[in-house]
Amino acid sequence: MAQYMHPFQKGIGKKPRAKLTAKETIIPAGGSITLNCSVSSSAGWKFDWFRQEVEDHAAHLIRNNEPDGVLRVSEGGVYSCRGERGNPDFYTKNSNKVSVWKTGDLLPVLSVSPSWLSPGASVTLSCEVEPQSAGWRFFWYKAVPELSSRSYSLELLPNISSRTEQNSYILHGQTHTAGYVCRGGRGDPVDLTAYSEVKFFWSADPHPAASLSVSPDRVQHFNSDSVSLSCEGNSAEWRVKWITETGLLYDCFYWRNMSRSTCTISLRSYHSGVYWCESEPGLFSNIVNITVKEDINGIILVSPVHPVTEGDPFTLSCRDKEQKLLSNVFFYHNNKLIHNDSREELKISAVSKSDEGFYKCEHSGKESPQSWMAVRVPLTSPVSSSLPVLLIAGIFIGLILIILLIFLCCCRWSKGETFS
């Protein structure tokens, strides 16, 4: 018996591909959207529908042999379709894939610029929602630490009703470190996305709510080194947190490494990042950087974690895993060799603002990571602060001398004496 072969299988025509289209790819809360599947080669097609979870690698058949190329969906996922007809069935190539999301599953991305700022500067918050489409409004929140729940309560920023149509918001006159969150919304009543991850900006506030100290007091450490971070400030409880270089947020208390206000960590590579203390209600300490050197056969630069005050002495050294002070070391400032001669330590008797920057050391062909050394300019220097006092004292003494001189002249004139 001869086997039936579809015309496309005989090579008479080219096997068509189904086409999947959607006017909208975001499902509103409690609603659905429409997907359309079509084949352009002729009529008489029926349709199979496939759905794939966003995190899954395989598509699953959800509808079979549907006479209409229209599908209403209320679940997110990656959808595709194909056409079929004939006896035996002939299938088209699978269609293009269309990703569909529920609004509440969308995760906005918040960015903060700048992340490091001087007190009183302005900060720009930017919120991006993918896929981008018209009709989004944006909501902005300040993240306030809640130690009891190891999370943040969110306070909607005031006076932004006229700005929610924009995906950016400017904060003016920021003086303290703070964290912020955003989310998008569409429609009326508003259909909201998920909250973004919390993003921080760090302020060089000269009077933070707490002081974070590190022991041993240096930026760079070797893998498996033990380090203690202690918070001191006017609060009943402080919590040490850090953000890694990849943007992940960690809580020392969650890792069960907090004892009172001190966090003790056996360092691993993911501990490289920015550290700070926080407490209720919205109090933050100064911040410090920690860099973990994974290669235990390498070297590290020994530099303090806190900014150096302008005019103070400053010393850098280079050490190995055994904490041995290395000699014949070359030091670099912003990737430029500082001195042509090798030495054990780099000593600066009086630091100036020009000394600020990235430093690293080199020994026997091995280089340390580079670390930022910040220079803090005092608000008032001893010389400048004493000038007003000296000026007032000088004026006062001068007035007294003038009065005494006039009194002396009057006395001599009354006696008939002359004064020259």
C-alpha positions in Angstrom: 0.0 0.0 0.0 1.3 3.4 -1.0 2.0 5.8 2.0 0.3 9.1 1.9 2.6 12.1 1.7 1.6 15.6 2.3 2.4 18.0 -0.5 4.8 19.9 1.7 6.6 16.7 2.5 6.9 15.9 -1.2 8.8 19.2 -1.6 6.0 20.9 -3.6 5.9 23.7 -1.1 8.1 25.1 1.7 7.0 24.2 5.2 5.4 27.3 6.7 6.0 28.8 10.1 3.2 29.9 12.4 3.2 33.5 13.6 2.3 34.5 17.1 1.3 38.1 17.9 0.0 40.0 20.9 -1.1 43.6 21.3 -0.3 43.5 25.0 2.2 41.4 26.9 1.5 42.5 30.5 -1.5 40.9 32.3 -3.3 43.2 34.6 -4.3 42.1 38.1 -7.3 39.7 37.8 -7.4 40.1 34.0 -6.1 38.4 30.9 -4.6 39.2 27.4 -5.2 37.8 23.9 -2.6 35.9 21.9 -3.2 35.4 18.1 -1.7 32.5 16.1 -1.8 32.5 12.3 -0.5 30.7 9.2 -0.3 32.7 6.0 -0.1 29.8 3.5 -3.9 29.0 3.3 -7.0 28.3 5.4 -8.2 25.3 7.3 -5.6 25.3 10.0 -6.1 24.2 13.6 -3.7 25.3 16.3 -1.6 23.8 19.2 -0.5 26.1 22.0 2.6 25.7 24.2 3.6 27.4 27.4 7.0 27.6 29.0 7.8 28.8 32.5 10.2 31.7 32.5 12.8 29.8 34.6 12.1 26.5 32.7 13.9 25.3 29.6 11.0 23.1 28.1 7.7 24.2 26.6 4.6 22.1 27.5 1.5 21.6 25.3 -1.5 23.3 26.9 -4.1 23.3 24.1 -4.4 20.8 21.2 -6.2 21.0 17.8 -7.9 24.3 18.6 -10.1 25.5 15.7 -9.5 29.2 16.5 -6.1 30.8 16.5 -7.0 33.0 19.6 -5.9 32.2 23.1 -6.8 34.1 26.3 -4.1 33.8 28.9 -4.1 34.9 32.6 -0.8 33.3 33.6 2.7 34.6 32.8 5.1 32.6 30.8 6.7 32.2 27.4 4.1 31.2 24.8 4.3 29.7 21.3 2.0 27.9 18.8 1.9 25.8 15.6 -0.6 25.0 13.0 -1.9 21.5 12.0 -4.2 20.1 9.4 -4.7 17.2 7.0 -5.1 13.4 7.5 -2.6 12.4 8.7 -1.8 15.6 10.5 0.8 17.9 9.1 2.4 20.5 11.4 4.0 23.9 10.7 7.2 25.0 12.2 6.7 26.3 15.7 6.1 30.1 15.9 8.2 32.8 17.5 8.0 33.0 21.2 6.2 35.7 23.1 7.0 36.4 26.8 4.0 37.4 29.0 4.2 38.8 32.5 1.8 39.6 35.3 2.2 43.1 36.5 2.9 42.0 40.0 5.7 39.7 38.8 7.6 42.5 37.1 10.7 43.5 39.1 11.7 47.2 38.5 15.4 48.1 38.6 16.3 51.2 40.6 19.5 53.1 40.1 21.0 55.8 42.2 23.3 58.5 40.9 25.7 59.4 42.4 26.1 56.5 44.9 28.7 58.5 46.9 28.1 62.2 47.6 29.0 65.1 49.7 26.5 66.3 52.3 23.9 68.6 50.9 24.2 67.3 47.3 21.4 66.1 45.1 20.6 62.5 44.2 18.7 61.2 41.1 16.6 58.0 41.5 15.8 56.2 38.2 13.3 53.3 37.9 13.2 51.0 34.9 10.4 48.5 34.2 10.9 45.8 31.5 9.2 45.4 29.1 8.9 49.1 28.5 5.5 50.3 27.5 3.3 53.4 27.8 1.1 54.2 30.7 3.5 53.6 33.6 3.5 55.7 36.7 6.3 55.5 39.3 6.2 55.5 43.0 9.2 56.2 45.3 9.8 55.0 48.8 12.4 55.5 51.5 13.6 52.3 53.2 13.6 52.5 57.0 15.3 49.6 58.9 13.2 47.4 61.0 15.5 45.2 63.1 12.6 43.0 64.5 11.8 41.7 61.0 15.3 42.0 59.5 13.8 44.0 56.7 12.7 47.6 55.8 9.5 49.4 56.2 8.7 51.7 53.2 7.7 55.3 53.5 6.1 56.8 50.3 7.9 60.0 49.5 5.6 63.0 49.8 4.8 65.7 47.3 5.4 63.7 44.1 1.9 63.4 42.7 3.0 65.6 39.7 6.2 63.6 39.1 4.9 60.0 39.0 4.6 60.0 35.3 8.4 60.3 35.1 10.8 57.4 35.7 13.2 59.6 37.6 13.0 61.6 40.8 15.6 64.1 42.3 16.3 64.3 46.0 17.7 67.7 47.0 20.0 68.5 49.9 20.8 65.0 51.1 23.0 64.9 54.2 22.7 61.3 55.5 23.1 57.8 54.1 19.8 56.4 53.0 18.1 53.5 51.1 15.3 53.8 48.5 12.9 51.6 46.6 10.6 52.1 43.6 7.7 50.4 41.8 5.6 51.0 38.7 1.9 51.1 38.3 -0.7 51.3 35.5 -4.4 51.8 35.1 -7.2 53.0 37.4 -7.4 51.4 40.0 -3.6 51.2 39.8 -2.1 47.8 39.0 1.3 47.7 40.7 4.6 45.9 40.0 6.7 44.3 42.6 9.1 46.5 44.7 12.6 47.0 43.4 15.6 45.9 45.3 16.7 48.5 47.9 19.4 50.8 46.6 21.6 53.0 48.8 23.6 56.2 48.4 26.4 56.9 50.9 27.0 60.4 52.2 30.3 61.6 53.6 28.4 63.0 56.6 31.0 64.3 59.1 28.6 63.4 62.0 27.0 60.1 61.3 24.6 58.5 63.8 27.1 55.7 64.6 30.7 54.8 64.1 31.7 51.6 62.4 35.2 50.3 63.3 37.1 47.4 61.7 39.6 45.1 63.4 42.2 44.6 62.0 42.0 48.2 60.8 42.7 47.8 57.1 40.7 47.6 53.8 42.3 44.5 52.3 42.2 41.0 53.9 43.0 37.5 52.8 40.4 34.8 52.2 39.6 33.0 55.6 40.9 35.9 57.7 38.7 36.8 60.7 37.5 40.4 60.9 35.4 42.1 63.5 33.1 45.1 62.7 31.8 47.1 65.7 29.0 49.7 65.8 29.1 52.5 68.4 26.2 55.0 68.6 23.2 56.2 70.5 20.9 53.3 69.8 19.8 50.2 71.7 20.7 47.9 68.8 22.8 48.1 65.7 22.9 45.8 62.8 25.9 45.3 60.4 25.0 45.0 56.7 26.9 44.9 53.5 26.4 45.0 49.8 28.7 42.8 47.7 30.4 43.9 44.5 27.6 42.1 42.6 24.9 44.1 44.3 23.7 41.4 46.8 22.5 42.7 50.2 23.6 40.7 53.4 22.7 41.1 57.0 25.2 39.9 59.6 22.4 39.1 62.1 20.8 36.8 59.6 24.1 34.9 59.3 24.1 34.6 63.1 27.4 36.4 63.4 26.2 39.3 65.5 27.1 39.6 69.2 25.6 42.7 70.7 26.8 45.4 68.2 29.8 43.5 66.8 29.8 41.3 63.7 32.6 38.7 63.4 33.2 37.1 60.0 35.5 34.5 58.6 36.0 36.2 55.2 35.2 34.6 51.8 35.3 36.2 48.3 31.6 37.3 48.5 32.5 39.4 51.6 34.1 42.1 49.4 31.9 45.1 49.4 30.6 48.1 51.3 29.8 47.8 55.0 27.7 49.9 57.4 25.7 49.9 60.6 22.0 50.6 60.7 19.3 50.9 63.4 15.7 52.0 63.9 14.4 54.5 62.9 16.5 55.0 59.8 19.9 55.6 61.4 23.1 54.8 59.5 26.8 54.8 60.4 29.7 55.8 58.2 30.6 53.2 55.6 33.8 51.2 55.0 35.1 49.2 52.1 36.5 45.6 52.6 38.3 43.8 49.8 39.0 40.0 50.1 42.1 38.6 48.4 41.4 35.0 47.3 44.9 34.1 46.4 46.5 33.3 49.8 50.0 33.3 48.1 49.5 36.9 47.0 50.0 40.2 48.8 47.8 42.9 50.2 48.1 46.6 50.7 47.7 47.7 54.3 45.7 51.0 54.4 43.2 52.3 56.9 39.5 51.9 56.3 38.6 55.5 57.4 39.4 58.7 55.5 42.7 60.4 56.5 42.3 64.0 57.7 44.2 66.6 55.7 47.5 67.5 57.4 47.8 64.2 59.3 50.6 61.6 58.6 49.8 58.6 56.5 51.6 55.2 56.1 51.1 52.4 53.7 52.7 49.0 53.8 52.6 45.7 51.9 52.1 42.3 53.6 51.7 38.6 52.9 49.4 36.0 54.4 51.6 35.6 57.5 51.3 39.4 58.0 55.0 39.8 57.3 56.0 43.3 56.4 57.6 43.1 53.0 60.6 45.0 51.8 61.7 46.1 48.3 58.1 47.1 47.6 56.9 49.5 44.9 53.9 51.7 45.6 51.5 53.1 43.0 49.0 56.0 43.1 46.3 55.9 40.5 48.4 53.3 38.6 51.5 55.5 38.5 54.7 54.5 40.3 55.2 57.0 43.1 59.0 56.4 43.6 61.7 54.7 41.6 63.3 53.3 44.7 61.8 50.3 46.5 61.1 50.5 50.2 59.2 48.8 53.1 56.6 51.5 53.7 55.2 54.6 52.0 55.1 57.5 54.5 53.5 60.9 53.9 54.2 63.3 56.7 51.2 65.6 55.9 48.5 64.4 53.7 46.9 66.8 51.2 43.8 66.5 49.0 46.1 65.6 46.0 47.1 62.4 47.8 43.6 61.1 47.5 43.1 58.2 45.1 43.7 54.5 44.4 46.8 52.8 45.9 48.4 49.4 45.4 51.7 47.8 46.0 54.0 45.4 44.1 56.5 42.9 45.4 58.5 40.3 43.4 56.1 40.5 40.5 53.0 40.2 42.7 50.4 43.0 42.9 47.9 43.7 45.6 44.4 44.8 44.8 44.0 48.6 44.7 42.1 50.5 47.4 40.7 54.0 47.6 42.3 56.3 50.2 40.0 59.3 51.0 41.3 62.6 52.4 38.9 64.5 54.6 39.3 68.2 54.7 38.5 69.6 58.2 35.6 72.0 58.3 37.8 74.6 60.1 41.5 74.5 60.6 43.1 75.6 63.9 44.7 78.6 62.1 41.6 79.8 60.4 39.4 79.3 63.4 41.7 81.4 65.6 41.8 84.4 63.2 38.4 85.9 64.3 39.4 85.7 67.9 42.7 87.4 67.4 41.1 90.1 65.2 38.5 90.9 67.9 41.2 90.9 70.7 43.4 93.2 68.6 40.6 95.7 68.0 39.7 95.7 71.7 43.3 96.2 72.8 43.8 99.0 70.2 40.7 100.9 71.6 42.0 100.7 75.1 45.4 102.1 74.0 43.7 104.9 72.2 41.6 105.8 75.2 44.6 105.7 77.5 46.5 107.9 75.0 43.7 110.5 74.9 43.5 110.5 78.7 47.2 111.0 79.0 47.1 113.9 76.6 44.2 115.6 78.5 46.2 115.3 81.7 49.3 117.0 80.3 47.3 119.7 78.6 45.6 120.5 81.9 49.1 121.0 83.4 50.2 123.2 80.5 52.6 120.5 79.1 53.0 119.8 75.4 53.1 116.3 74.0 55.0 115.3 70.9 
